[in-house]
Every structure is written in C-alpha cells, then in structure tokens.
Amino acid sequence: GIPDFRSPGGLWERYDPFEYCNYDQFKQRPELFWRMARELVLDVHCQLGGTKEEAMRTGEFKIAEPNAAHRAIVDMEEMGIVSGVVTQNIDGLHRIAGSKKIIELHGNDRTCTCMTCRNQVPQSEVVRQWSEFHAKNPTLTIQTDNFVPRHTGEGGCGGGVL
C-alpha cells in the first residue's frame, strides 16, 4: 500500500502535515497539498518499479495491490467474525480486496471533491490534467509548478479540487 507517513523516511519528514494538510491552509494555498500528494503518488509508483519519467510521459501510475492481511480481513468478514473495516488508509486496498463495509476516515485516492460544487472528480481526471500540464511546462518541477487540478469537462464548474 501507501508508505507509512510517520515512519523514518515517511512523508511527514518532508512535508509538515500542519502546513500541507491543514484545511484552512488548503483554501489559501491549494498548491501545497497538491505538491505533497503528487510526491506521494510518485513515491508509490517508483517503489513499485516505475520511473518518474514514465509516469509523466504516459500519465499512468503503478498502484499497490491488496496483500494477505487485506484478504484475511475479507475472509473474516465472510465468516461473520468482522462486521466492517475502519481505516485511515487512503489507498483503497480494502475495497479492492473485497471488503464490503468500509469507513475511510480520510477518504481515498481514487476520487477528489470539487471545493465549489462538491461533485466528485475521478483520480484519472486529475492525472490527465497533471500530465497535460507537465507536457506544456516540462522545465517546472513539482516543487515549483504550483499545479492545482480543476473540476473541468462535462458538468465541471472550474472549481479547485481536494
């Protein structure tokens, strides 16, 4: 799944959660959250054998697969031992493994929410925008590009997404 944020080498060593994940800060400077989120996506992609160049060229990212623990929880659900899963994880692996009753406390990385109209925006749309933006601005880095995806396309209101 997604690497532990708190462990040595984790995301919080590079990004202060009180700055990058604070909702009030997001409303003022959404590019900070997206800087951190895109680094996370690239970290996972590279840990699974991909390269940054490949990801930016194709707009496709390697994602983790459920492991034996995820599958064991599904088995216990089917036996009636576990009635549901409550998780802080955003990787969606419990759902992919087959769990039925899941509470994702921090949401998941498969969708975003438009901050203007509150509609859901699929991850694929955010990745498409990021890939197109990068192709038009190849000399900018995640640290300097100030990229913020928007709710565009059919039914889109143009609002920023989280």
C-alpha positions in Angstrom: 0.0 0.0 0.0 1.0 3.6 0.6 4.1 4.0 2.8 3.6 4.9 6.4 3.6 8.7 6.7 5.1 8.8 10.2 7.9 6.3 10.0 11.5 7.4 9.3 11.7 8.4 5.7 7.9 8.9 5.6 6.0 11.8 4.1 5.9 13.8 7.3 9.7 14.2 7.3 9.4 16.1 4.0 6.0 17.8 4.5 4.7 19.2 7.7 1.1 18.0 8.0 0.1 21.2 9.8 1.1 23.1 6.8 0.3 20.8 3.9 -2.8 19.1 5.2 -4.5 21.9 7.0 -7.9 22.7 5.5 -7.6 26.5 6.1 -4.2 26.5 4.5 -5.6 24.4 1.6 -8.3 27.1 0.9 -5.5 29.7 0.7 -2.7 27.7 -1.0 -4.1 24.5 -2.5 -0.8 24.0 -4.5 0.9 23.0 -1.2 -1.4 20.0 -0.7 -1.1 19.0 -4.4 2.7 19.3 -4.2 2.7 16.7 -1.3 0.0 14.5 -2.9 1.8 14.2 -6.2 5.1 13.4 -4.4 3.3 10.6 -2.6 1.8 9.2 -5.9 5.3 9.3 -7.5 6.9 7.7 -4.4 4.5 4.7 -4.6 4.9 4.4 -8.3 8.7 4.3 -8.0 8.6 1.9 -5.1 6.6 -0.4 -7.3 9.3 -0.3 -10.1 8.1 2.7 -12.1 10.0 5.8 -13.0 9.0 9.4 -12.8 9.8 9.9 -16.5 7.5 7.0 -17.4 4.7 8.3 -15.2 4.8 11.8 -16.6 5.1 10.6 -20.2 2.2 8.2 -20.0 0.0 9.6 -17.2 -0.2 6.2 -15.7 1.0 5.2 -12.3 1.6 1.8 -10.7 -0.6 1.2 -7.7 -0.3 -1.3 -4.9 -2.3 -4.5 -4.7 -4.0 -5.9 -1.6 -1.8 -8.1 0.5 -2.6 -11.2 2.6 -3.8 -9.1 5.5 -6.4 -7.3 3.3 -7.6 -10.7 2.0 -7.7 -12.2 5.6 -10.0 -9.4 6.7 -12.3 -10.2 3.7 -12.3 -13.8 4.8 -13.2 -12.9 8.4 -16.0 -10.6 7.1 -17.4 -13.6 5.1 -17.2 -15.8 8.2 -19.0 -13.1 10.2 -16.1 -12.5 12.6 -15.5 -8.9 11.3 -18.5 -6.7 10.5 -16.6 -3.9 8.8 -13.4 -2.0 8.4 -12.5 1.4 9.7 -9.2 2.7 8.2 -7.1 5.8 7.9 -5.5 4.4 4.8 -6.3 6.2 1.5 -5.1 3.5 -0.8 -8.5 1.8 -1.3 -6.9 -1.6 -0.9 -9.6 -2.9 1.5 -12.2 -2.2 -1.2 -10.1 -3.7 -3.9 -9.6 -6.9 -1.8 -13.4 -7.2 -1.5 -14.3 -5.8 1.9 -17.9 -4.6 1.8 -18.4 -2.3 4.8 -15.6 0.3 4.9 -15.3 3.6 6.6 -12.4 5.5 5.1 -11.7 8.2 7.6 -9.5 10.3 5.3 -11.3 9.4 2.0 -9.4 7.6 -0.7 -7.1 8.5 -3.5 -9.5 7.3 -6.2 -11.6 10.5 -6.2 -11.4 14.1 -5.3 -14.1 16.6 -4.4 -14.7 19.9 -6.1 -14.4 22.6 -3.5 -17.0 24.8 -5.3 -19.9 22.4 -6.3 -18.9 19.4 -4.1 -19.1 16.9 -7.0 -16.7 14.0 -7.2 -13.8 14.2 -9.7 -12.1 10.9 -10.6 -8.4 10.5 -10.0 -8.0 9.8 -13.7 -9.1 13.4 -14.5 -6.6 14.8 -12.0 -3.8 12.7 -13.5 -4.9 13.7 -17.0 -4.6 17.4 -16.1 -1.3 16.9 -14.4 0.1 15.0 -17.3 -1.0 17.7 -19.8 0.3 20.5 -17.5 3.6 18.8 -17.3 3.9 18.3 -21.1 3.2 22.0 -21.6 5.7 23.0 -18.8 8.5 20.4 -18.8 11.1 22.5 -17.1 8.9 23.1 -14.0 9.1 20.6 -11.1 6.5 19.6 -8.5 8.2 22.0 -6.1 7.9 25.0 -8.5 4.9 24.4 -10.7 2.0 25.5 -8.4 -0.3 23.0 -10.1 -3.9 22.7 -8.8 -6.4 20.5 -10.7 -9.8 21.9 -11.6 -13.2 20.4 -12.0 -13.4 20.6 -15.8 -15.1 18.7 -18.5 -18.8 17.9 -18.9 -20.6 19.3 -15.9 -17.5 20.8 -14.5 -17.7 24.2 -12.7 -14.0 25.1 -12.9 -13.5 24.9 -9.1 -10.3 23.6 -7.5 -10.4 20.0 -6.2 -9.3 18.4 -3.0 
